[in-house]
């Protein structure tokens, strides 16, 4: 198992390296600049070169925004060129080159997050917003990164789909405790949760996310526990209603039998959880209902004696 994990990790790193290399190759290199340089343009160019060397394991939006701020500030003060035309051209050139350095670096950093087993919510929130901003830039066409941003959005969409499904299952509730009402059929949800796992979460990167995999694997037991909680409340709400009926047969027909049928309907073929877990849940509601039924027998025996 350890060897398999090591091989998988190497494969993931190799895949990321392949795609990042491909994205970098597609980036148009900055065009030769014939405009005269000065200390301000050279500083910005140096900062852009530094941005390209930023590590993949830490986002750097502040650095990017700071450099862009300086470009605009130098432009507004006329520091980039000796005349208005040169100043404007330098602003455009430096802004474009800055974007062309930052956008692929962001993609590399996003894919690094997706290559890890732990996907932090703050990271996902940032990737989601930053990808939207960068993809809307007029400079995108100069980078060859359209496919890269589409891939990021595909990964996030699949993550959201599965995460939403898990939350729906966790939030499932049945508030109707009428005796003839049965617990909702959850078989399709359980089948879907297992299909995601079988199909590697439909995405090689999303399949790395431990939170989603653990969430999907927990769904059958979560839904089973909800079913047991539902039956427990229904039994406790109705089990002691002896005084509502003159004869035990009426109590049995109205209260005990409908509840017993719902307890007996518990089926581990649907949940496919551990036998011990299923047995403990089943026995808890079965014994609870049986206890009320014994109390009912004693109640009607004493009632008959008094009569």
Secondary structure, DSSP 8 states (H G I E B T S, - for coil): -HHHHHHHHHHHHHHHHHHHHHHHHTS-------S---HHHHHHHHHHHHHHT--TTS--HHHHHHHHHHHHHHHHTT-SSSSHHHHHHHHHHHHHHHHHHHHHHHHHHHHHHHTSS---HHHHHHHHHHHHHHHT-TTGGGTT-HHHHHHHHHHHHHHHHHHHHHHHHHT-------TT------HHHHHHHHHHHHTGGGSTTGGG-HHHHHHHHHHHHHHHHHHHHHHHHHHHHHTT-GGG-SSHHHHIIIIIHHHHHHHHT--HHHH---HHHHHHHHHHHHHHHHHHHHHHHHHHHHHHHH-
